[in-house]
Amino acid sequence: MGRLDDEVALVTGASSGIGAGLARMLARQGAAVALVARREAALRKVADEIEADGGTALVAPADIGRDEDLDALVRRVRAELGPVDVLVNAAGVGVYQHVHELDPAALDLQLRVNLRAPALLCAAVLPEMRSRGHGFVVNVASEAGVVAYPGFGAYAVSKFALCALTRLVAEENQALGIKAWAICPGMVDTPMTADAADDVRRRFLRVADVVGVVEGLLLQDDNVMLGPEILVRTMRNPWA
């Protein structure tokens, strides 16, 4: 028996990295998982792994930067799996620039994917969570959404704002049995950090480290409140 038996999870960014790791964990905990990303073939690979372990996965390719894709996504998940009990916003894009070098297109892209899409998905699923008196929202933010690092530009702005969104979700809904967390990891060894040197990447967090933190949060007693920001860091500075 899993913590999430008979529940429905929607995970964006589920084709690789933290999103894929969280999707697999949610399936192990008993949830039927809707896998969302643009790359259908990569989603199918994750779905095959989940189904081979006896889980349930729905491959739902979508570009979350497009409003029409978001609307269709929520309708499809509701129709094929049921109302969403666990929302995981793990999709993200990073273009690192100093503020004086900000490019309008890069700014718009990061705000659209890293902030606007999670906000709209929260707005779409929270009414049903509120009516049932139960739900979880997991927003994958960043250490750069808690600590101001020079050169992170619009990425940091979007992640700081995602933390603010999570605080609002928690404050407005925790009395109704809904928990919300902004997971704020430092550098994680994922495809997004593939350009880092091998000796540096060896000191990064692993996807399993972040997944383990989220799983622990989901397993807490209903009376326990943590966060909403959950900072996950390595013991040593990977760049030192």
Long-range contacts (C-beta under 8 A, 24 or more apart in sequence): 1-30, 2-28, 2-29, 2-30, 2-31, 3-29, 3-30, 3-218, 3-219, 4-29, 4-30, 4-31, 4-85, 4-86, 4-218, 5-29, 5-30, 5-31, 6-30, 7-31, 7-32, 7-85, 7-86, 8-32, 8-33, 8-34, 8-77, 8-81, 8-82, 8-83, 8-84, 8-85, 8-86, 9-33, 9-34, 9-84, 9-85, 9-86, 9-87, 9-88, 10-34, 10-36, 10-73, 10-74, 10-77, 10-84, 10-86, 10-87, 10-88, 10-121, 10-125, 11-35, 11-36, 11-88, 11-90, 12-36, 12-37, 12-64, 12-88, 12-89, 12-90, 12-91, 12-117, 12-118, 12-121, 13-37, 13-89, 13-90, 13-91, 13-92, 13-140, 14-43, 14-46, 14-90, 15-39, 15-42, 15-43, 15-46, 16-42, 16-190, 16-191, 17-90, 17-188, 17-190, 17-191, 17-192, 17-207, 18-90, 18-140, 18-185, 18-188, 18-190, 18-207, 18-210, 18-211, 19-88, 19-90, 19-91, 19-140, 20-46, 20-207, 21-207, 21-208, 21-210, 21-211, 22-88, 22-90, 22-138, 22-140, 22-210, 22-211, 22-214, 23-50, 23-57, 23-88, 24-49, 24-50, 24-53, 24-211, 25-211, 25-214, 25-215, 26-86, 26-88, 27-53, 27-55, 27-56, 27-57, 28-53, 28-55, 29-215, 29-218, 31-85, 31-86, 32-56, 32-57, 32-58, 32-81, 32-82, 33-57, 33-58, 34-58, 34-60, 34-73, 34-76, 34-77, 34-81, 34-84, 35-59, 35-60, 36-60, 36-61, 36-62, 36-64, 36-73, 36-91, 37-61, 37-62, 37-91, 38-62, 38-63, 56-81, 64-91, 64-113, 64-117, 64-121, 65-109, 65-112, 65-113, 65-116, 65-117, 67-120, 70-117, 70-120, 70-121, 70-124, 74-121, 74-124, 74-125, 83-125, 83-128, 83-129, 83-132, 84-125, 84-128, 84-129, 84-135, 85-129, 85-132, 85-134, 85-135, 85-136, 86-135, 86-136, 86-137, 86-138, 86-218, 87-121, 87-122, 87-125, 87-135, 87-136, 87-137, 87-138, 88-138, 88-140, 89-117, 89-118, 89-121, 89-122, 89-137, 89-138, 89-139, 89-140, 89-162, 90-138, 90-140, 91-117, 92-140, 92-142, 92-192, 94-155, 94-192, 95-153, 95-154, 95-155, 96-151, 96-152, 96-153, 96-155, 97-151, 97-153, 97-154, 98-150, 98-151, 98-153, 99-153, 101-153, 102-153, 102-154, 106-153, 106-154, 107-153, 107-154, 110-154, 110-155, 110-157, 110-158, 111-154, 111-157, 111-158, 111-161, 114-155, 114-158, 114-159, 114-162, 115-158, 115-161, 115-162, 115-165, 118-162, 118-165, 119-165, 122-165, 122-169, 126-169, 126-173, 126-178, 129-173, 129-176, 129-178, 130-173, 130-176, 130-178, 133-176, 133-177, 133-178, 134-177, 134-178, 135-173, 135-177, 135-178, 135-179, 136-178, 136-179, 136-180, 136-218, 137-166, 137-169, 137-178, 137-179, 137-180, 137-181, 138-180, 138-181, 138-183, 138-214, 138-217, 139-163, 139-165, 139-166, 139-180, 139-181, 139-182, 139-183, 140-183, 140-185, 140-210, 141-166, 141-182, 141-183, 141-184, 141-229, 142-184, 142-185, 143-184, 143-185, 143-186, 143-187, 143-231, 143-232, 143-233, 145-182, 145-184, 145-229, 146-184, 146-229, 146-231, 159-184, 163-228, 163-229, 166-227, 166-228, 166-229, 167-228, 167-229, 169-228, 170-227, 170-228, 174-225, 177-222, 179-217, 179-225, 180-227, 180-228, 181-214, 181-217, 181-226, 181-227, 181-228, 181-229, 181-230, 182-227, 182-228, 182-229, 182-230, 183-210, 183-213, 183-214, 183-230, 183-232, 184-229, 184-230, 184-231, 184-232, 185-209, 185-210, 185-232, 185-233, 186-232, 186-233, 186-234, 186-238, 187-234, 187-238, 200-238, 200-239, 201-238, 203-234, 203-236, 203-238, 204-234, 204-238, 205-232, 205-233, 205-234
